[in-house]
Amino acid sequence: MTCREHRHCWFLALAVLLWLTACAPTSPSTPTGTPGTAPEIINDSFSTTNDAWTLFDAPESAATVQQGELYLEDRGRGIGVYTQLLGRSFADVILQVTVRHVEGTQDNWMGAICRQQDEENYTLFAISADGYYLILKVENGSPTPLVGPAPADVIHTGRDRNTLEVRCEGPTLTLIINDTLTVSYTDESTLEGGVALFTDAVRGGTTTTAFDDFALLQP
C-alpha cells in the first residue's frame, strides 16, 4: 500500500489512543490574500531549559530541550506525544515554529495544537516528513479530519527544516507552510484552549521531531 493510500485509510489521533477509519474530509476553502503582522506576545528559541513547557522522559515518549531545540520523541508505544505551553489559553491565536524531522519513520505527523481544552478536545495542524499536511479536530475523543491528509509540494521532506504558521482566528483555521498560504478552513464551533507542540509516528513506528524559533502572536 502506498503512503498516500494508507494515510487515507487511518492515522493515530494524538494522545487519546483513537484509531480513525477513513472518511471523506470536507472541502477546504481556497486560501486568499496574505496574512498581516500581529503583535508578538511569546518568543522561545529553546536556548535554555525553562518552565514554560511540560518536559518529561518516560518509556513511551519524551519532551526535552537539547542544543537549542525542543525535542519530542514518540518511542513506538502507539501514542502521539505533545507538550503544552503552560498557563496560557486563547480563543484566537497565531503560532509560528520551525519543525525538523530528526530520526525514525518519515511516515509521521509533526506540528502544533490550538484550543486544547483537554486530551479529548483540540484542533491539530500537522505536516509529515514525507510531504503531507493535515488539519484534524478532536471533540469528546472523536477525531474528524477537516482538511487532508493531502500531499503538498511546498513541504521540505526528509530532515529538512519547515516553518509552520498556524492561525486560529474566530471560525477560520489557516495553515501556512514555508511562507506559503497552504489551506484555510471555516469551523464555526470556536472554543478557547491551550497551545501545544506535538509529534506522532504512524503505524506504531518511532519518530523524533525538533522544534525551534517558537513565537506566539495575538491577532
N, C-alpha and C positions, 0 to 999 in steps of 0.2 A: 504494500500500500504506500502511495507517495505521501510526502509531507503535507501537501495541500489536502489530499483526501482524508488523512487521519485527523487533521485539525478540524475538519468539518464533521467528524464522527464524534469526538469527545475531547474534553480537556478538563483539567483539575481546577476547580474554583478555590481561591485562596483560603487556606486555614480552616474552612468549615467542613472539609472532608466530603464534599459532594461531587459526584461524577455526573457530568451533563451529557445527555444524549442529544444528538443533533436536532436543531430546529432552525428554520429559516429566519435569519435576523431581519429586522425591519430596515427598510432602505434609509440610509443616512441622507441628510440634506447636503446640498452642494456647497462646499466652502466658498465664501466670497469675502473680498476685502482683506486688509492686513491688520492684525491686532495692534492696538496702540500701546504706549508705555503706561505703566502703572507704578504707584509708589511702593518701594521695597520695604518690607517690614522684618524679614529674617534673611540672613545670608550665612551659609555654613560651608566652609571649604574643607572641613574634617581634618584640619591641620593638627588638632589635638582632640583627645577623647573628652567629651563633655556630657552633661546630664540632660541634654535636650532630647535625646533619643533613648529608646529602650534597647539596651545592649545585653547580650546573653550568649552562652555557649552550652548547648545541650546536645544529646546524642542525635536528635533528628534535624537540628538546624542551629545556626549561629548568626549573630549580628555583632560585628566587631569593627573598630576603627584601626586601620593599618596603613601606614605610609601615606597619610593624607587622603585616604579614601574610606568610605563606609562599605564594608563587605557584608553581603548577605549570602549565606550558604544553605542550600537545600541538600541535605545529606542522604536523600533517597529513601525516606521513610513514608513517602506517599502523601505528603502535605506540602503546601506552599509555606513560605516564611515571610514575615513582614516586621518592620519596626516602625512604631508610631512616633511622630513628633509630640512630645508630652505637653499636656496642659493647654493645648490650643484647639479651638473649634471654630468652624467657619461654615456659613451657607454659601458665600461667594468667595472664591479664592483663585489665584493664579500660581502655579507651581512650575519651577524650572529646575532641571537637573541634567547632569551628564551621566550616561549609563555605559558601562563597559563589561562585556562578557569576558570572564577570567578563565574559567575552565569548566569541564563537564560537558553535558549534552548541549548542543545548539538548538535542540528541539525543546525550547523553554519559553517562559514568559518573564519579562522584567519591566518594571515601571513604577507607577505611583497610584495612590488611592486618595480620593477626596470624599468628604461627607460620610466618614466612617463612624457610625453610631456604636457598633459592636462588631463581633466576628461574623454576624449573620446579616448585617446591613451596611452596604458601602457601594461605591462606584469605582471601578478599576480601569486604568488605562495602561496598555501594555504593548511592547514590541517583543520580537523574538530574535535570537542571534542568526536565525536562518531566514529572516526577512518578512515576517508577518506582523500585523498590528491588530488590536482588539480593543473595544470598549465593552465592558461587562458590568451589569448591575446585579447585585445580590440583595434580595429583600426577604427577610424572615428565613434565611438559609437557602432560598431558591434562586439559583443563578440564571440570568437571562442575557444572552449576547445582544447588545444594542447595535453594534457595528462589528463586522468581521466574524471570525478570523479571515483576513484577506492579505494578499501579498502587496508590497509597496516597494518600488524601485528606489525610493528615497532613503530607505533603511540601509545603513552600512552593516554588512553581515560579518560573521566571524567574530574576531576580537577587536574590531574597530570601534571607536567611540561613537555614540549617538547622543545628540542633545534632544531632550523632550521638553515640551511646554504643554502643560495640562491646564485648561481653563474651565472652571465650574462657575458659571455666571447665570444666575436665575435658571431658566429652563434649558439653557444652551450649554452643551458639553462639547469641548473642542480639543482636538489633539494635533499639535504641531510637532513635526519630526524634522530635525536638522534645518530649522528655519523655514520649512515648507508647510503651509497650512494643509494638512492631510485630510481631515474629516471633521465635520461638525454635526451634532445630533441634538434634536429637541426632546427633552424629557420633562414633562410637566410636573412630576412629583418631586419638587425641590425640598431637600432636607438640609439640616445642619449637622456637621460632624467633624471628626478629626482628619488629619493628613498623615499618610504613611508612605514608605517605600517598600517594595516587595520583589521577590523572585520566586519562580516555581519551575521545577523540572517536570516536563511532560512524560508520561508513560513510566513513571517510577524511577527515572534516572537521577543523577546528581548534577547540580549546577551551582556555580558561584558567580555572583554579579557584584561589580564595584560601582559605587555612586560618588560623584564629586560635584562641586560648584552648585550646591543646592541653594535656591532662592525662593522665597515666598513673597508674593505681592498681593496687595489688596486692590481689586478692580475699582 
